[in-house]
Amino acid sequence: MSTLAQVTTEELPDADQVIQECLNLDRPRSFFLYAGAGSGKTHSLVEAVKALKNRERQRLTFEGRQIAIITYTNAACEEIARRLEHDPLVVVSTIHAFSWRMIKGFNEDIREWLRFKLTEDIKDLDDKLGRARGVNKTFLANQASRDSKARRLSELNDVLTFTYSPTGDNRGRQALNHSEVIQMAAEFIPKAPLLDVMADLHPVLLIDESQDTNGPLMDAFLRAQALIPDRFCLGLLGDTMQRIYADGKERLGEAIPDDWAKPEKHINRRCPTRVIDLINVIRASADTHQQKPKPHAIEGTVRMFCTQQAPGQDFSLEVEIAKRMAEVTGDNQWAAGNDGRKTLILEHKMAGRRMGFEGVFAPLYAVEHLRTGLLDGTLPILKLFFEQVTPILEAAKASDFALMETVRLRSPLLDPKYMKDVPDQLALLESVGSATQSLCDLFKDNDPSIEDVAQVLFRTSLLDLPNLLIEALLEGATADAPPDTTDREALETHAYRLLLGRPFSEMAAFAGYADGLSPFDTHQGVKGLEFPRVMVILNDEEAGGFLFSYDKLLGVKPASENDVRNEREGKDNSLSRTRRLLYVTCSRAEESLAIVVYTAQPQIAKTQVVEAGWLAPDEIVIL
């Protein structure tokens, strides 16, 4: 079954050497580094940048220029910056932060772009409203959107300076939203004057996870490089098989110019040989890129468990599977509870059911405009509980000094600007101490409700509460269905009222999950990470989505006519998306891998997997 023979035994020329030769400020050459799972892509990026900045430090400093690196998440930014010792010659940012840094200050260009975009949007909404048959929820939503855009258009000339925060809420007439910043950057970057500004500031731009970079923005970078190839080096690092976000550029590999360097890293330094065999076979139907293991790699273990059992709220079967993996591998960590393994699920709500935070996740996820902030942790109500309340409770377990220092850093009552105007600072300190004690007392042998916690904060002003959470507190907790309205604030307030009745332990569980401290993660969110023992949960019914279908990929359900047509024409479809996602999840395993398949047809799944050459019959267990 091995596919390793398909891979060349030498990596010549050395990919890292090629990259470093490309990063020549006098003779720049753009490149696309093809780096599959576990091949050390980030290591190559860091080493190349170290060599460049050490070689050109004096020149870059004198010219006031920086090497720019774009990567996908704030966590990835911090990791790369740390490896580069936070050198000021290198600026590492997310795509949103980089885009804003490029367009910030071009206020007149932004204004005219918004004027045109809002006018076109209003025309489109007027057309939809004119063709609507009666007043329904869609009509009301379109009408509200149209009115909002019209107000914003009428106020454009009153805005002197536009603002944006990559991690903030971006409210107010002067604030741009995430999508607008990306769209404007895509339009402005290949044109003067921004084209010259970008090249003058950043003679080298390296984009990590380039396959997931917004498609139109990637097109803009490619056009910019083509216009000034002698002044601007664009380095793309990634793997098209690991494209998991819908707005990433399709067929990125085909868009790379012929004169670019195209080094490739073949060796997978993460996975055992058995996992590499598996991911090579999964990948073989998508492209010709294959990997080989590092020298002296362990054999490793892969097992698939197929079952008809629907998990519901009982996940004991997954615990039993972990015990079986412990027996098969001889690794007792599999049976050491959740902490011994990483379980990968398709949707956050699936983790919520398994970890007990579904009650706080579901109400927020149901409100569409809250989803982005919910999933990236920037929602103000989450920052309140995750970054302010939880650290205070943790500090209370350590010492009085740690507790007061934690409160000092977070409470508006102890802000020096506030304290200097307080006539009796001693009384203020006593009131803060009393408020802190009231908060901590709630948790003595008790699991208070979120409402109990929020009431203490509101009553004592110990921490600042979001305005709509205050409104929810005044109205009180509820279990009622959401109101039939398109009003964003009404829907948000109702979601908070649903939260108020939940025990705080659910919020604490969600905080642990959001911080990556839980034994669960999503198929999408785990890219770039690695774990000794990995359990991948495949359950279309529980995930409830339509973009992915493991039943189709495993042959349990037939592909739709649309899937077949798109596959034939080389277009993205549920089969290709699911195949890429399975590749990403399986390639996280450093030692052993368990794939748990919930399906109505376990025997068909087993037969199809064996026929496809993914696994041997004795590696598949039907439960």
N, C-alpha and C positions, 0 to 999 in steps of 0.2 A: 504493500500500500504506500510505501514511501515515495514522496515526490522530490526528495532531496537531490536525486541524481540530475534533475532538471536545472539545478543551480550550478553555476561555474564555481570552481574551487578557489579562484583568485579574485580579489577585488582590485583590479588594475584598470585605469590608474586609481590611486587612493582617493576616495571621495573628499576627505578632509583637505588633502593637498590641493585638489582642484579648486575647492572653495576659496582657500587662502590665496591662490594665484588670481582668482577672479576679483578679490577685494584689493584692487590696485587703484589708488586715487588718480594716477596718471594715465593708466590704460585699463579702465574698468570693464569688466565683462559680466553681464547679468547671467544668472544661472537658476536652474530648478533642481533642487536636491530631492531625489526620490528616496524616501526613507520609510520603510515599512515598520510594522509594529516592533517595538523593543530594539530598534537598530541604533539607538543613541543619537537621535536627531538633535536633541537639545545640547548634548555634549559637543557635537560638531559645530553648532551655532556659537556656543560660548567660546570654544577654542579658537575659531576663526576670528571672532571679534577681539579676543585678547591679543592675538597676533597683530591684527590691524592697528589697534589703539596703541600698542607698545611701539610699533614701527613708526606710526604717524602722530604720536602724541603732541610733539612740538608744533607740527603744522596745523593740526586740528584746533589746538588751543589758540594759536596765533590768529587763525582765520575765524574763530568763534563758531566752529561747526561741530556737529555731533553725529554719531552713528545712531540711526533710529531702528528700533526693533518693535514690531507689532506682534502680539500674541493674543490668544482668545479670551483668557480670563484674568481677573486681578491676581488670583493665586499664582498663575503661570508667570505673570509679570514680576511678581515679588521673587519667585524662585530664580528667574533668569537674572534679575538685578542683583540678587544675593550672590549668585555664582560669579558675577562680574564685579563684586565688591562695591556695588553702588557707585561706580565710577561716573563722574559728571560728564565725561566725554560720550557716554552712552545714555540715551533716553529710551526707556522701555515702557510701552503703554498698550492698552487695548485698542481695538480698531476705532471705537467711539471716541476715546480720548485723543487719539492721533488725529482723527478727522476734525475734531473741534479745534485742536491746536492749530491746524492748517487754516481753517476758515474764520477763526475768531478775529474780530476787528474789521472784517470786510462788511461792515454794517449796511452800506448802500447796496452792495451786491446781494446780500441776504434779503434785504427789504424787497428788491425787485424780483428775486426768485420767489419769495413768498407771495408777492402780489399776483404774479402769473399763476402760481400753483393754486392759490385760494380761488382765484377767478375761475379756473378750469374746474376745480372741484365743485364749486357752487353751480356752474352750468350743468355738470353731470347730475348733481342731486336734484336740481330743478326738473331735469328730464325724467328722473325716476319718480319724483312726486307727481308730475303731470301724467305719467302712465299708470300710476297706482290705482288699484281697484278697491276703493273704500279705505277707511281709516283702521289700520291694524298696528301691531307692534313695530313692524318694519317701517311703516309710514311714519310713525311718531319718532323712531330713531333717526330716520333720514331728515325729518323736519328739524329735529333738535341739532343734528350735525350741521345742517345748512345754516341755521340761525347762528350757531357758534362761529362758523367760518365767516359769515357775513360781518359779525361783530369784530372779529379779529382783523378782517380786511379794512374795516372803517377806522381802526385804531392804529394801523401800521405806521402812519406818518408821525404818530405821537411817541413812538419808541426811538430813543436815541441810541441805545446800546443793547444788542441782543445778548442773552445769557443762555448758558447750558451747563448741566452737570452730568457727567457720564454715570454717576451713581445716585443722583438725586431724583426728586419728584418732578422738577421742571414745571412749576405752575406759575401763572401770571402771564400777562400779555407780552412781556419781553422774552419769555422763555421759549426755546426751541425744544422739540421732542427728539427722541433717539433716531427715529426714522428720517426726519428732516435733515439732521446733521449728516447722516450717511449719504442721503440723496444729493445734498448740496456739495459735499466733498467730491462725490463721483462726477459731478458736472463741472466743478471749478478747477480741480487738480490738473487736468490736461491742458488748461488754457492759461494764457498770460492774464494777470501777473503771478498767479499762484504757482504755476509750473516752475518759474524761476525762483520764487521764494522757497519752495520745497527743496529744489536741488541745491540752492545756496546754503540752506540750513542743514540739509542731510544728504551729503554726497552718496551715502549708502543707506538703503532701506531694506531691511530683512523682515520677511513676513513668515512667521511660524504658523503651522496649521493652515497653510495657504489654501487648501482645498475647501475650507469652511469660511473663507473670507467672502463677504457679500459680493455677488457676481458683478453687478454694475461698477462697484468700487474697484474690483480686481481689473476689470476692463479699463478703467481710468488709469490705474497704475501701469498697465501694459502699454497704453497709448502714450503716457508720459515718458516712459523709458524709450519708446521708439522715436520720440521727437528729439530727445537729448541723450543718446546712448554714450557719448563721450564725456558727459558730465555727471551722469546719474547711474549708479549700479543698483539694480533691483534683484534681490535674492529671495527666491521662494523656496520654502522648505515644507515638505508634507508628503502625503500619501493619498491618492485619489480613492483608494479603497476605504479610507477612514473618513470620508465625507459623510457627515451625519446630520447636517443642518440643511434645510430646504433652500435657503437663499445662497448657499455656496455655489461657485461657478461650476456648471456642468462641463465635463470634458476639458478640464483645465490643461491636461497634458497635451491635448491637440492644439491649444492656443499658444503654446510656447514657441517663439521664433526659432528657426533653424540655426541661427548663429549663436544662440545661448549655449552655455555649458550645461550638460545634463548628467552630473554624477549620480551614482546610485549606491546605497548601502544595502548589501545583501544579507549580512549576518544579523540574526535575531539573538541579541545577548540577554534576553529576558526569559524566554519560554523554554521548557524542556522539549526534547526532540518529538515526543508524541503529540504535543500541542502544535508544534510547528508543522508536522505532517498534516494535521487536521486543518489548520488555517490555510495552508497551501492549497489543499483540495477545495475548500470553500471558495478561495479566491480564483481558482483556475478557470471558472466559468465567466469571470469578469474581465481578466486581463492576463498577461503573460508573466507578470512579476512574481518571483518565488523567492523564498528565503532558505537559508541553511543555519544550523545551530552553531553556537560558539564552540570552540574546542573543549572537549571534556564535559559537554552538557549532559545533564542527567536524562534518563529516559522519560520519567514522568508518567502520569496516569490520566486517562480521560474515560469518563463513564457518562452514559445517557440514561435517564430514568423516565419512562413514559407512563402516564397514568390518566385514567378517566376521571379520577376523583377531583371534584371542584373544591378548592380550598375553603371557600366561605370565609369564616373568621377563625378557622382552626388550621394552623399551619404545622401540626404535629408530623405530617408526612415529610416535610422538609427537614425536620429534626431527625427523623428516622433515616432519611437518605444520608445525612451527615454522618450518622453512626456507621452506615454501610461503607461510606468512603473511608472512614477511619480503619475499618477492617481490611478493605481492599489495598489501601496504601501503606498500612502499618504506621500511620501518622495519627496519633491520638488527639492532636490539636483539632482535627475535624469534629471530634465529639466534645470539644471543650466549650460548648455553648456558642452563641453568636459571635463572641469575640475571636474565636479560632478561625473564622472564615469571613470572606466578603461575599455577600449575596447581592446579585445584580438584578434589578427589576426594571420593567419598561416605563412605568409611570410613578411619580412621587406618591400618588394616592395608594399604590400597592405597598410602599414602605410605610405609609401612614397606618394601614391596617395591621401590619406586622409589628410596628413599634408603638402603636397606641396614640398616634397624633392625628388620626383622620378627622376627628371632631373639630380641630382648629384649622386643618388644611382645607377641607372641603368647602366651608363657607367662603373663604377668601378666594379659592380657585374658581368658584362659581361666578364671581364678578370679573368680567372680562378685563376691565382696565386695571385690575389689581394683579393680574397674573405675572406680568414681567417682574414687578417689584417683589412678588411673593417668591418666584423661582430664583431670583438672584440675591435675595436677602436685603434689598434696599427699601422695602416697604416700611414707612415710619413706625407702624405699630410693632413690627418685628424687631426693628432696631431698638425700640423702647424695652422690650422684654429680653431680647438676646444680648444686647450690648450694654444695658444699664441695670435692669433688675437682676438678671442672672449673676453678673459679676459681683454685685453687692451681696447676694445670698451666699455665693462661694467664699467671699472675703470674710463673712461673718463666722465661717467655720474655722478660719485660720487664726486671727487675732484681732483685738480691738484696734490696734494700729492699722492693720491691713484694711479693716472695715472702714474706718474714718478716711483713710487715704483714697479708697475706692469711691466713697461718697463725695469727697472733695472734688474729684475729677469729673463727676457727673451731675451733681446737683446745681441747678441755677441759683439756689439760695447761697451757695458758697462761691459764686463767681465774684472775683475781686471787684468788678465794675458795679455789681449789686451791693456788695458788702460795704463799700466805701461811703454809701449814702444811708446806711442803716445807723440810727442813733445809738442803739444798744447791741453791740456785736456779741457780747457774752450771752444775752438772751436769745439771739439768733442761733448761736452755736448750740445752746441747750435745746431749742426747738427742733433743730436738725437732728440732734442726737435722739430726741424723743420720737421723731418721725421715723428714723431708721429703726429704732427699737420696735415700733408698732408694726413695721413691715416684717421684720424678722420674727416677731412673735406669732404672726399668722401661720408660720411654717413649723411651729413647735408641735410635733406629733400630729400633724394635720396636713391635708392637701387642700388648700383653699381654692375657691373658684377664682378665675381670672377677674371677675367682677370685684371680689373682695380685695384683691391686690390693687386693682385700678382705683378703687374708692379710697384706699389709704393714700395713694400717690396724689390723687386729686384733692383730697381734704387737707393734706399737709403741704402740698406744692413741692414735695421732695424732688420730684422729677417732672419735666415738661411732658404733657400728654398731647398727642395730635388732636386737633380741634374736633374732628368727627368722632373720635373715641370719647371725648367729653360729651358730645351730643348723645352718643349711644348710652353712656352712663346715666345721663339725665332721664332718658326714656326707659332704661332698665333692660335686663336680659329678656330674651324671647326665644321661643322655639317655633314661631310662625313661619310660614312660607314667605319667600321674598315678595315685595310689593310688585304689582304689575305696572312697571314704569320704566322709562329709559333714563331717568334722572340719575346721573352718576353718584351724586352725593347721597341720595336716598338709598341706593343699592349698597353703597359702601357702609353707611351707617347701620343698615340692617345686618350686614355681614358681621360687623363688630358686636351688635347685640346678640347674635348667635354665639359668638365667641365667649361673651361674658359668662354664660352659664356653664362653660366647660371647666374642668379642674385644671389648675395651673400645671400639674404634672404632664399634661398633654403638650403644653407650650414648651416645657423644659425638654421633653422628648424631641419635639420638632427642632429646638435649638441645637441639640446634639447632632441631629441628622444634618441640619443645614451647615454645621461646622465641619462636616466630614468625619465626625467622631463615632458615627454609628456603624454597625456591621452591614448596613445596606447602602446601596447607591444605585443611580439609574444607569441604564445602558449607555445613554448619551453622555452623562456627566462624568463617566469613569475614564474617558479617553485620556491617555498620557500617564495614567496611574498603573500600579502593579501590586499584586498580592500573592502570597504563597499558595493559598487555597481559595479557589473561586467557585461559587455556585451561581449559575445563570438560570433565571426563571423565565420560561417561555410560556406565556398564557395570554392568548389574544383576547379571550372573553373578559378576564379580569382587567386587562389594560383598557379595553373599550375604545381603542383608537381605530383609525381607518388608513393611516399612512403606512403602517407596518402589518404584515401578516405572516407569522411563523407557520401557521397551518398551510398556507400556500407554498412557502419556501420548502417545507418538509414533505410536500406532496400529498398532504391529507385532504386539502381542498384544491380544486382546479383553479388555475389562474384565470382572471377575467379576460374577456376579449380585449379590453383596453390595455391590460397588463401585457398580453401577448403582442399586441400591435406596437406598444411603446418599446418593448424589449427588442422586437424585430427592427425597429427604426433607430435603436440606440438611445432612446429617451428614458429618463428616470421613471421608475414605476415601483409599486409596492414590493415586488420581488427583489429588485436591485437594492432598494433602500434597506430591506430586511436583511439581505445577504451582507451588506456592509456593516450593519449593526451587530450581527452575529460575529463577524470577523473581529470587530473591535472588542466585544465582550470576551470572547474565547482567548484572545491574545493578551489578556491581562494576567493570566495564570503563570506563576513562576515555578510551581511544582506539580499541582494537580488541579483537575477541572471536572466539575459535575454539572451536567446540563439537565435541568428538570423540565420536562415537557408535559403540560396539561393539555390534553387533546381528547376529542370524542373517539378518535381512531388510533389507539396506541400501536396496534399491530401494523397498520399501514405506515405509520411514521417510522417504525423500525425497519420495515422492508425497504422503504424508499431511501432511508439513510444508508443502509448497507449497500443497496444497488448503486447509489451515488459515490460510494467509495469513501464516505466520511469516516465511518466506524466499522469495526468487525462485529459480527453477531454477538460474540461473547462480551462485548463492551456495552451492550444495550440491555437494560433490565426493564421488563414490563411489570408494573405494580398494580 
